Amino acid sequence: MFYLSTRGEAAQRQFDDILLEGLAPDGGLYLPEHYPRFSLDDLRRLQTLSYPELAFEILQPYVEPMDAAALRALVRATYTAEVFGSAEVVRIKPLDARISLLGVSEGPTLAFKDMAMQLLGRLFEQALAKSGQELNILGATSGDTGSAAEYAMRGRRGIRVFMLSPFGKMSPFQTAQMYSLADANIHNIAVQDVFDACQDMVKAVSSDLSFKRTKRIGTINSINWARVVAQVVYYFAGYLRSVRGVGEPLSFAVPSGNFGNILAAHVARQMGLPIHRLVLATNENNVLDEFFRSGVYRPRGTAETHHTSSPSMDISKASNFERYMFDMLGRDSARTRDLFERRLGEQGHFDVSHDPAFSRMQAEIVSGHSNHALRLQTIREVWERSSVMIDPHTADGVAVAHAHLEPGVPMLVVETALPAKFSATLVEAIGQEPQRPAAAESLEQRPQKFVVMKPDVDALKAYIAEHV
Ligand SMILES: *Cc1c(COP(=O)(O)O)cnc(C)c1O
C-alpha cells in the first residue's frame, strides 16, 4: 500500500515511512491511495474472528509489505484480556432496545485512545529497532492523550516520553494516572501555567529544527494515520457483533473533537462496512456540528474555545477533518489545498454549502451538540432507566443519538471514556461516585513522579538534553 498527501504529494511512501511522521512535507495529511474493500461474504467470514484476528485482517492491507507474521504477533500481544479487561477487548453494553454502547474504553487509561495507542507503542518500538534509532516523544496534554501515550510507551526500548501538563489543573484521577508511572523512560513535566502555555512550549522546542533533529524529537498527534487505522477495527467489531445478519443497517454515534474517531468510522464504511448513518456529537465547541448543518467550516481561536464538562472534546479546530473533505471532494488535492490553505488562511473559514458533495456528506453524517445541563440530564436518565453509568463524553453521544434514531436501525454509541475518569460530574448528575476498575483502586494514594517547571523554553530544552 502506498500513501499520498491530501495536498498533492504523490503516492510514494509506505506505512513504515509515514509511521513516525506528522504532516506530509506539503502540509497535507497522509491517506492510503485506496481503501481495501470487504464484500458481505468477506464480512461473514470475519464475524467468527477474535478481536486480534480481526485486527490482523483489517490492518494487513494497510501495513504491507510488513511481514504478516510480525503483524500477527503484534496484534496478539496488544489486544489481550490482561490489557483490555476481557478476551472480547471491546464490549457491547445495551442501554435499551434501540441503543447500546460500544465499550472501547476498557484499556489502562479508561478512554478509547488506548485502543490505538497501545498498538502504536509496539509499532514504534519495532520500527525503531529496525532502523537502530531512538525517539523522544514531546507532547502537551490536558488529560486523555498524554496518559494514553505514557501507558503505551512505558518501558519500551528506544523511546522516551516528555509530557507537559498544566500543574494542578487536571482532575486528581487524571493527575495520579500519569504521575504515578515510575518507568525511567517516562518524564512528567508539570508546568506552572495553563495548558495553552504547555502547548506553546512544545511548539517552540519543535520549531528549533537543529535541536529537534539532534535530540530526535517526535510527537504522537491525533493526525497519525496508524492511530486512525487502529480505530477502524472496532467499528468492524461493533458492527459484526451487533447485527443478526451481515448486511443489516446499523448506525454509530461518535462523541467528536479532532474528528479522529469518526474518521475511522468513515474509513470503515469506505471499506464496505454497511454503516447506515454516522451521528457526530459535539459539546458546546460545536465547530463540526455547525459544518454538517450549514456547510461552513469555521475553526475557532483559543479565546472562543469553551472549557466544558466533556473536556476531551474542547477543541477549536478538527485536525483530521481535512482527510474526510479530501475523500468527499473526489480526492481533489488542488481543491483541498484551496480550502484548507488559502481560504482558511485568508478568510478563516470556508463554505461548501453549494457543492453537490455537501449533500453527500449530509447523507452520511448527521450531527448535534450538547451542553452541560443536557449531559447531566442524560447521565441521570441512563442511570435511572438502564442502571448504567456513563461519562460526560459518552452522554453527549447518547443525547445526540436520541435525536437521530430511525425505525428499524439500531444505534451503537461509542463509549469514549469510563465514568470513573470524571467522577465529579457523575456526582453532580446522580449523587454517587462511579465504580472503578480494580486496576485503578487507590490510584491517588500511589507515589507520584514529576518535575515542576516554569513556562520557560530554555529550561525545558535543558531538561531534555540532560535526560536523552
Ligand atoms: C479524544 C477524546 C474524544 C474526541 O475524539 P476525536 O478522535 O478527537 O474526535 C472524545 N471523548 C474522549 C473521552 C476523548 O478522550
The ligand as an SDF file (V2000), in Angstrom:
LIG
                    3D

 15 15  0  0  0  0  0  0  0  0999 V2000
  -10.1390   12.2410   22.4670 C   0  0  0  0  0  0  0  0  0  0  0  0
  -11.4950   12.0790   23.0140 C   0  0  0  0  0  0  0  0  0  0  0  0
  -12.6650   12.4120   22.2680 C   0  0  0  0  0  0  0  0  0  0  0  0
  -12.5860   13.0320   20.8920 C   0  0  0  0  0  0  0  0  0  0  0  0
  -12.1130   12.1300   19.9160 O   0  0  0  0  0  0  0  0  0  0  0  0
  -11.5950   12.6610   18.4880 P   0  0  0  0  0  0  0  0  0  0  0  0
  -10.9420   11.4870   17.8660 O   0  0  0  0  0  0  0  0  0  0  0  0
  -10.6400   13.7800   18.7820 O   0  0  0  0  0  0  0  0  0  0  0  0
  -12.7930   13.1350   17.7380 O   0  0  0  0  0  0  0  0  0  0  0  0
  -13.9090   12.1700   22.8340 C   0  0  0  0  0  0  0  0  0  0  0  0
  -14.0240   11.6630   24.0770 N   0  0  0  0  0  0  0  0  0  0  0  0
  -12.9530   11.3280   24.8310 C   0  0  0  0  0  0  0  0  0  0  0  0
  -13.1590   10.7890   26.2100 C   0  0  0  0  0  0  0  0  0  0  0  0
  -11.6560   11.5260   24.3360 C   0  0  0  0  0  0  0  0  0  0  0  0
  -10.5870   11.2030   25.1030 O   0  0  0  0  0  0  0  0  0  0  0  0
  1  2  1  0
  2  3  1  0
  2 14  2  0
  3  4  1  0
  3 10  2  0
  4  5  1  0
  5  6  1  0
  6  7  2  0
  6  8  1  0
  6  9  1  0
 10 11  1  0
 11 12  2  0
 12 13  1  0
 12 14  1  0
 14 15  1  0
M  END
$$$$
